[in-house]
Amino acid sequence: MSKIFIFSLLWWVTGNPFVAFLVLLIILYMVDRRFVGLTPSIFQPLKRARRLSRLKDELRLNPHHTSTKLEIARIYMEQKKYGAALELLVEVAKVMDDSADVLSEQGICELKLGRTEEGECLLLRGLELNPRVKYGEPYLRLGEVFAGSDPEKAIRYLERFREVNSSSCEAYYRLGLLYRGLGRNEEARRAFREAMELYRGLPKYKRRHERRWALLARMKS
C-alpha cells in the first residue's frame, strides 16, 4: 500500500505516470542500496573499468610488475572474465608460488571455467597453506560447485566454511538450500533460522554485508 501511495503522490506531483514510475524505481533503488543491498551497484562497473584502464597503462610501462598483474586479474574475476584472469594468475604464480591467495584465485577461475577437478585441487592446496585464506571463501565456492552433482560433499565444504567464517549468514543460507534439496526440511529450516539469528547478533558494520542473506533466509524459512 505504501508503494501505491507514493506512486500516486508522485503522479500527482509530476502529472505523468511514466515519470512517476521512473522516480519511484529510483527511490526504491536508492533505499535498497543504502539499507539492503539486493540490487547491484550501477556505478561500480564504471569505477572498475577506469581502474582497469589505469592498471593496463601501468602494465604496458612495466610488463613484469607482478602486483599489477594480480590486481588486473582480480578485476577480471569481478567482471567474470575468468579465462583472462587465469592467464595472468598463472604468470603471477610463477613468482608467488607459495601464495595461498593466488592458488585460491586460480582455483576459483578453474571452477568457473568448468574444470572442477583442477579447481578443487588448487583450492585445497591454498587451504593447506592457509586454512583461513580469504576467510574460508574456497570452501564456499567448492560448496557451490558440488551442490548439483554431490550435495553431501557440498554440505561438508559449507560446514567447513561455517567453521572458518562463523559470522557468515551466507553459509547458513546456502546450507539451508542444500538441505532442502536433499529433502532434509527440518535441517533446512534450522539453517535458515540460524542465519536470521546470527544476523540479529552481528555488529552494525557487519549487518550491511550480511543483510541480503538474512532476508533471503527469512523468505525461505
Backbone hydrogen bonds in HBPLUS format (Angstrom, degrees):
<---DONOR---> <-ACCEPTOR-->    atom                        ^
c    i                          cat <-CA-CA->   ^        H-A-AA   ^      H-
h    n   atom  resd res      DA  || num        DHA   H-A  angle D-A-AA Bond
n    s   type  num  typ     dist DA aas  dist angle  dist       angle   num
A0005-PHE N   A0001-MET O   2.89 MM   4  6.16 157.7  1.94 152.3 158.7     1
A0006-ILE N   A0002-SER O   2.89 MM   4  6.13 162.4  1.92 148.8 153.5     2
A0007-PHE N   A0003-LYS O   2.83 MM   4  5.99 161.9  1.86 148.0 153.6     3
A0008-SER N   A0004-ILE O   2.85 MM   4  6.05 159.9  1.89 147.5 153.2     4
A0009-LEU N   A0005-PHE O   2.88 MM   4  6.12 155.8  1.94 149.0 155.9     5
A0010-LEU N   A0006-ILE O   2.82 MM   4  6.08 160.8  1.86 153.1 158.3     6
A0011-TRP N   A0007-PHE O   2.83 MM   4  6.03 154.9  1.89 149.2 156.7     7
A0012-TRP N   A0008-SER O   2.93 MM   4  6.16 154.5  2.00 143.7 150.5     8
A0013-VAL N   A0009-LEU O   2.89 MM   4  6.18 152.9  1.97 146.8 154.6     9
A0014-THR N   A0010-LEU O   2.77 MM   4  5.90 172.7  1.77 157.0 158.9    10
A0015-GLY N   A0011-TRP O   2.67 MM   4  5.24 144.3  1.79 136.6 147.4    11
A0020-ALA N   A0016-ASN O   2.95 MM   4  6.12 160.2  1.99 152.7 159.2    12
A0021-PHE N   A0017-PRO O   2.89 MM   4  6.02 152.9  1.96 140.6 147.4    13
A0022-LEU N   A0018-PHE O   3.00 MM   4  6.22 157.1  2.05 144.7 150.7    14
A0023-VAL N   A0019-VAL O   2.89 MM   4  6.13 163.7  1.92 154.3 158.4    15
A0024-LEU N   A0020-ALA O   2.93 MM   4  6.12 154.1  2.00 144.8 152.3    16
A0025-LEU N   A0021-PHE O   2.96 MM   4  6.24 155.4  2.02 147.6 153.8    17
A0026-ILE N   A0022-LEU O   3.03 MM   4  6.34 156.7  2.09 148.9 155.1    18
A0027-ILE N   A0023-VAL O   2.92 MM   4  6.21 158.5  1.97 150.4 156.2    19
A0028-LEU N   A0024-LEU O   2.89 MM   4  6.14 166.1  1.91 154.7 158.1    20
A0029-TYR N   A0025-LEU O   2.86 MM   4  6.03 155.1  1.92 147.3 154.6    21
A0030-MET N   A0026-ILE O   2.93 MM   4  6.15 163.0  1.96 151.0 155.0    22
A0031-VAL N   A0027-ILE O   2.94 MM   4  6.18 159.1  1.99 152.1 158.0    23
A0032-ASP N   A0028-LEU O   2.92 MM   4  6.07 160.5  1.96 146.4 152.1    24
A0033-ARG N   A0029-TYR O   2.88 MM   4  6.11 165.3  1.90 155.6 159.3    25
A0034-ARG N   A0030-MET O   3.01 MM   4  6.08 147.7  2.11 140.4 149.1    26
A0035-PHE N   A0031-VAL O   2.89 MM   4  5.95 161.0  1.92 153.9 158.5    27
A0036-VAL N   A0032-ASP O   2.75 MM   4  4.74 147.3  1.86 128.6 138.7    28
A0037-GLY N   A0032-ASP O   2.63 MM   5  5.45 137.8  1.81 128.3 142.1    29
A0046-LEU N   A0043-PHE O   3.10 MM   3  5.45 124.0  2.43 107.0 120.6    30
A0047-LYS N   A0043-PHE O   3.15 MM   4  6.51 161.4  2.19 157.1 162.5    31
A0048-ARG N   A0044-GLN O   2.88 MM   4  6.05 161.7  1.91 157.1 162.8    32
A0049-ALA N   A0045-PRO O   2.93 MM   4  6.06 153.6  2.00 141.7 148.5    33
A0050-ARG N   A0046-LEU O   3.07 MM   4  6.33 158.0  2.12 149.2 154.4    34
A0051-ARG N   A0047-LYS O   3.00 MM   4  6.24 161.4  2.03 149.2 154.5    35
A0052-LEU N   A0048-ARG O   2.88 MM   4  6.08 157.2  1.93 149.3 155.9    36
A0053-SER N   A0049-ALA O   3.01 MM   4  6.19 156.6  2.06 145.7 151.4    37
A0054-ARG N   A0050-ARG O   3.14 MM   4  6.44 158.9  2.19 149.4 154.1    38
A0055-LEU N   A0051-ARG O   3.02 MM   4  6.27 158.9  2.06 150.2 156.2    39
A0056-LYS N   A0052-LEU O   2.93 MM   4  6.14 155.7  1.99 152.0 158.2    40
A0057-ASP N   A0053-SER O   3.13 MM   4  6.39 151.9  2.21 143.5 150.7    41
A0058-GLU N   A0054-ARG O   3.03 MM   4  6.36 154.0  2.10 145.8 153.0    42
A0059-LEU N   A0055-LEU O   2.87 MM   4  6.16 152.7  1.95 147.9 155.6    43
A0060-ARG N   A0056-LYS O   2.99 MM   4  6.22 147.6  2.10 144.8 152.7    44
A0061-LEU N   A0057-ASP O   3.27 MM   4  6.57 147.2  2.38 142.2 150.1    45
A0062-ASN N   A0058-GLU O   2.94 MM   4  6.20 141.1  2.09 142.6 154.4    46
A0065-HIS N   A0062-ASN O   3.20 MM   3  5.72 158.9  2.24 127.6 126.3    47
A0069-LYS N   A0065-HIS O   3.21 MM   4  6.56 159.0  2.25 150.6 156.6    48
A0070-LEU N   A0066-THR O   2.94 MM   4  6.22 157.1  1.99 153.1 159.8    49
A0071-GLU N   A0067-SER O   3.02 MM   4  6.21 155.1  2.08 141.4 147.6    50
A0072-ILE N   A0068-THR O   2.95 MM   4  6.19 159.8  1.99 152.1 157.6    51
A0073-ALA N   A0069-LYS O   2.89 MM   4  6.11 159.5  1.93 148.6 154.6    52
A0074-ARG N   A0070-LEU O   3.01 MM   4  6.28 152.2  2.09 145.1 152.1    53
A0075-ILE N   A0071-GLU O   3.06 MM   4  6.37 150.0  2.15 144.3 152.1    54
A0076-TYR N   A0072-ILE O   2.89 MM   4  6.22 158.8  1.93 153.6 159.9    55
A0077-MET N   A0073-ALA O   2.96 MM   4  6.28 148.4  2.06 143.9 152.5    56
A0078-GLU N   A0074-ARG O   3.04 MM   4  6.36 151.6  2.13 142.0 149.1    57
A0079-GLN N   A0075-ILE O   2.93 MM   4  6.26 141.0  2.08 144.6 156.2    58
A0081-LYS N   A0076-TYR O   2.78 MM   5  4.98 163.0  1.81 153.1 148.9    59
A0080-LYS N   A0077-MET O   2.97 MM   3  4.78 156.1  2.02 100.3 107.2    60
A0085-ALA N   A0081-LYS O   3.05 MM   4  6.26 157.2  2.10 149.9 157.2    61
A0086-LEU N   A0082-TYR O   2.89 MM   4  5.96 157.1  1.94 143.5 149.2    62
A0087-GLU N   A0083-GLY O   3.17 MM   4  6.44 156.7  2.23 148.4 153.5    63
A0088-LEU N   A0084-ALA O   3.45 MM   4  6.75 159.4  2.50 145.5 149.2    64
A0089-LEU N   A0085-ALA O   2.93 MM   4  6.18 157.2  1.99 150.9 158.4    65
A0090-VAL N   A0086-LEU O   2.90 MM   4  6.08 152.4  1.98 154.9 160.1    66
A0092-VAL N   A0088-LEU O   2.89 MM   4  6.21 157.7  1.94 150.9 157.8    67
A0093-ALA N   A0089-LEU O   2.82 MM   4  5.97 153.6  1.89 147.2 153.8    68
A0094-LYS N   A0091-GLU O   3.23 MM   3  5.47 141.4  2.39 101.2 111.4    69
A0095-VAL N   A0092-VAL O   2.97 MM   3  5.53 145.7  2.09 113.2 122.6    70
A0096-MET N   A0092-VAL O   2.85 MM   4  6.04 162.7  1.88 151.9 157.8    71
A0099-SER N   A0096-MET O   3.27 MM   3  5.52 155.7  2.33 118.8 116.9    72
A0103-LEU N   A0099-SER O   3.12 MM   4  6.35 168.6  2.13 151.6 154.8    73
A0104-SER N   A0100-ALA O   2.95 MM   4  6.04 155.3  2.01 142.4 149.5    74
A0105-GLU N   A0101-ASP O   2.91 MM   4  6.17 156.2  1.97 149.0 155.5    75
A0106-GLN N   A0102-VAL O   2.88 MM   4  6.14 156.5  1.94 151.8 158.4    76
A0107-GLY N   A0103-LEU O   2.90 MM   4  6.13 158.0  1.95 145.8 152.3    77
A0108-ILE N   A0104-SER O   2.89 MM   4  6.19 154.9  1.96 149.9 156.1    78
A0109-CYS N   A0105-GLU O   3.09 MM   4  6.28 160.9  2.13 145.3 150.0    79
A0110-GLU N   A0106-GLN O   2.96 MM   4  6.29 159.0  2.00 152.3 158.2    80
A0111-LEU N   A0107-GLY O   2.95 MM   4  6.25 158.8  2.00 150.2 155.8    81
A0112-LYS N   A0108-ILE O   2.95 MM   4  6.21 162.5  1.98 152.0 156.5    82
A0113-LEU N   A0109-CYS O   2.93 MM   4  6.15 134.6  2.15 143.7 156.3    83
A0113-LEU N   A0110-GLU O   3.17 MM   3  5.06 129.7  2.44  92.4 105.9    84
A0115-ARG N   A0110-GLU O   2.86 MM   5  5.14 148.9  1.95 161.3 152.4    85
A0114-GLY N   A0111-LEU O   2.98 MM   3  5.17 159.0  2.02 109.6 114.1    86
A0119-GLY N   A0115-ARG O   2.97 MM   4  6.11 160.1  2.01 153.4 160.0    87
A0120-GLU N   A0116-THR O   2.82 MM   4  5.97 163.8  1.85 155.1 159.1    88
A0121-CYS N   A0117-GLU O   3.05 MM   4  6.21 162.0  2.08 147.9 152.8    89
A0122-LEU N   A0118-GLU O   3.08 MM   4  6.31 164.8  2.10 150.9 154.2    90
A0123-LEU N   A0119-GLY O   2.97 MM   4  6.15 163.4  2.00 153.0 157.9    91
A0124-LEU N   A0120-GLU O   2.93 MM   4  6.08 160.7  1.96 152.1 157.2    92
A0125-ARG N   A0121-CYS O   3.00 MM   4  6.23 148.9  2.10 144.4 153.2    93
A0126-GLY N   A0122-LEU O   2.97 MM   4  6.25 155.9  2.02 147.3 153.8    94
A0127-LEU N   A0123-LEU O   2.93 MM   4  6.21 152.7  2.00 146.3 154.0    95
A0128-GLU N   A0124-LEU O   2.92 MM   4  6.14 139.0  2.09 139.3 150.0    96
A0129-LEU N   A0125-ARG O   3.19 MM   4  6.53 151.3  2.28 145.8 152.1    97
A0130-ASN N   A0126-GLY O   2.99 MM   4  6.27 151.8  2.08 144.9 153.4    98
A0133-VAL N   A0130-ASN O   2.98 MM   3  5.26 157.7  2.03 126.9 124.2    99
A0135-TYR N   A0132-ARG O   3.00 MM   3  5.16 130.8  2.25 145.5 134.0   100
A0136-GLY N   A0133-VAL O   2.95 MM   3  5.73 148.0  2.06 122.0 129.3   101
A0137-GLU N   A0134-LYS O   3.03 MM   3  5.43 159.4  2.08 113.9 120.4   102
A0139-TYR N   A0136-GLY O   3.01 MM   3  5.67 130.1  2.27 119.9 130.7   103
A0140-LEU N   A0137-GLU O   2.92 MM   3  4.99 114.6  2.36 100.1 116.9   104
A0141-ARG N   A0137-GLU O   2.93 MM   4  6.26 161.7  1.97 164.7 169.3   105
A0142-LEU N   A0138-PRO O   2.94 MM   4  6.14 157.0  2.00 148.7 155.2   106
A0143-GLY N   A0139-TYR O   2.87 MM   4  6.05 151.9  1.95 143.9 152.2   107
A0144-GLU N   A0140-LEU O   2.95 MM   4  6.26 151.6  2.03 147.6 155.1   108
A0145-VAL N   A0141-ARG O   3.03 MM   4  6.28 162.4  2.06 148.4 152.2   109
A0146-PHE N   A0142-LEU O   3.08 MM   4  6.19 151.2  2.16 148.6 154.9   110
A0147-ALA N   A0144-GLU O   3.29 MM   3  5.28 155.4  2.35 100.0 107.2   111
A0150-ASP N   A0146-PHE O   2.80 MM   4  5.08 156.6  1.85 138.3 145.6   112
A0153-LYS N   A0150-ASP O   3.08 MM   3  5.45 118.8  2.47 108.6 122.6   113
A0154-ALA N   A0150-ASP O   2.97 MM   4  6.26 156.5  2.02 152.8 160.5   114
A0155-ILE N   A0151-PRO O   2.86 MM   4  6.13 153.1  1.93 150.0 156.3   115
A0156-ARG N   A0152-GLU O   3.11 MM   4  6.44 153.1  2.19 142.7 149.5   116
A0157-TYR N   A0153-LYS O   3.05 MM   4  6.41 158.6  2.10 151.9 157.0   117
A0158-LEU N   A0154-ALA O   2.92 MM   4  6.18 158.8  1.97 150.7 157.1   118
A0159-GLU N   A0155-ILE O   2.80 MM   4  5.98 148.7  1.90 148.7 157.3   119
A0160-ARG N   A0156-ARG O   3.10 MM   4  6.37 151.0  2.19 142.1 149.3   120
A0161-PHE N   A0157-TYR O   2.92 MM   4  6.28 151.2  2.01 144.6 153.3   121
A0162-ARG N   A0158-LEU O   2.90 MM   4  6.13 154.1  1.97 144.5 151.0   122
A0163-GLU N   A0159-GLU O   3.04 MM   4  6.34 144.8  2.17 140.6 149.9   123
A0164-VAL N   A0160-ARG O   2.99 MM   4  6.29 156.0  2.05 151.1 156.9   124
A0165-ASN N   A0161-PHE O   2.78 MM   4  5.85 167.8  1.79 157.3 161.3   125
A0168-SER N   A0165-ASN O   3.27 MM   3  5.78 146.9  2.38 125.8 123.3   126
A0173-TYR N   A0169-CYS O   2.95 MM   4  6.22 160.2  1.99 153.9 160.2   127
A0174-ARG N   A0170-GLU O   2.88 MM   4  6.07 168.6  1.89 157.0 159.2   128
A0175-LEU N   A0171-ALA O   2.92 MM   4  6.07 154.2  1.98 145.8 153.9   129
A0176-GLY N   A0172-TYR O   2.90 MM   4  6.10 154.4  1.97 145.1 151.9   130
A0177-LEU N   A0173-TYR O   3.06 MM   4  6.45 152.6  2.14 147.7 154.6   131
A0178-LEU N   A0174-ARG O   3.01 MM   4  6.30 160.0  2.05 150.0 154.9   132
A0179-TYR N   A0175-LEU O   2.84 MM   4  6.10 168.3  1.86 159.1 162.2   133
A0180-ARG N   A0176-GLY O   2.94 MM   4  6.08 158.7  1.98 147.4 153.5   134
A0181-GLY N   A0177-LEU O   2.93 MM   4  6.15 152.9  2.00 144.6 152.2   135
A0182-LEU N   A0178-LEU O   3.04 MM   4  6.34 133.8  2.26 143.1 155.4   136
A0182-LEU N   A0179-TYR O   3.10 MM   3  5.10 131.8  2.35  94.3 107.5   137
A0184-ARG N   A0179-TYR O   2.84 MM   5  5.03 146.7  1.95 160.9 151.4   138
A0183-GLY N   A0180-ARG O   2.98 MM   3  4.99 157.6  2.03 104.0 110.6   139
A0188-ALA N   A0184-ARG O   2.99 MM   4  6.25 147.4  2.10 146.1 156.5   140
A0189-ARG N   A0185-ASN O   2.89 MM   4  6.15 163.0  1.92 152.4 155.3   141
A0190-ARG N   A0186-GLU O   2.98 MM   4  6.21 154.6  2.05 143.9 151.3   142
A0191-ALA N   A0187-GLU O   2.94 MM   4  6.16 154.1  2.01 144.2 150.8   143
A0192-PHE N   A0188-ALA O   2.99 MM   4  6.32 158.8  2.04 153.7 159.2   144
A0193-ARG N   A0189-ARG O   2.92 MM   4  6.15 157.4  1.97 148.1 154.5   145
A0194-GLU N   A0190-ARG O   2.88 MM   4  6.09 155.1  1.94 147.4 154.5   146
A0195-ALA N   A0191-ALA O   3.01 MM   4  6.28 146.0  2.13 142.6 151.4   147
A0196-MET N   A0192-PHE O   3.18 MM   4  6.54 155.5  2.24 146.6 151.8   148
A0197-GLU N   A0193-ARG O   2.86 MM   4  6.14 160.7  1.90 154.3 160.3   149
A0198-LEU N   A0194-GLU O   2.83 MM   4  5.87 157.9  1.88 145.1 151.5   150
A0199-TYR N   A0195-ALA O   3.05 MM   4  6.23 157.0  2.10 141.7 147.9   151
A0200-ARG N   A0196-MET O   3.10 MM   4  6.39 157.4  2.16 146.9 151.8   152
A0201-GLY N   A0197-GLU O   3.27 MM   4  6.53 135.8  2.48 139.2 150.0   153
A0201-GLY N   A0198-LEU O   3.05 MM   3  5.23 133.5  2.27 100.6 113.5   154
A0202-LEU N   A0199-TYR O   3.13 MM   3  5.25 160.6  2.17 106.6 112.7   155
A0206-LYS N   A0203-PRO O   3.00 MM   3  5.59 146.5  2.12 116.3 125.8   156
A0207-ARG N   A0203-PRO O   3.25 MM   4  6.49 139.0  2.43 147.4 158.9   157
A0207-ARG N   A0204-LYS O   3.18 MM   3  5.19 130.9  2.43  96.4 109.5   158
A0210-GLU N   A0206-LYS O   3.23 MM   4  6.48 153.3  2.31 149.8 157.7   159
A0211-ARG N   A0207-ARG O   2.79 MM   4  5.50 127.3  2.07 156.3 163.5   160
A0214-ALA N   A0210-GLU O   3.15 MM   4  6.43 156.5  2.21 154.3 161.6   161
A0215-LEU N   A0211-ARG O   2.92 MM   4  6.15 160.8  1.96 158.0 162.3   162
A0216-LEU N   A0212-ARG O   3.01 MM   4  6.27 159.4  2.05 147.1 153.0   163
A0217-ALA N   A0213-TRP O   2.90 MM   4  6.02 155.0  1.96 143.0 150.1   164
A0218-ARG N   A0214-ALA O   2.94 MM   4  6.16 150.9  2.03 142.4 150.5   165
A0219-MET N   A0215-LEU O   3.03 MM   4  6.34 151.1  2.11 146.8 154.0   166
A0220-LYS N   A0216-LEU O   3.11 MM   4  6.37 136.9  2.30 139.8 151.2   167
A0220-LYS N   A0217-ALA O   3.13 MM   3  5.09 127.8  2.42  93.2 107.0   168
A0221-SER N   A0217-ALA O   2.92 MM   4  6.04 136.5  2.12 147.5 158.9   169
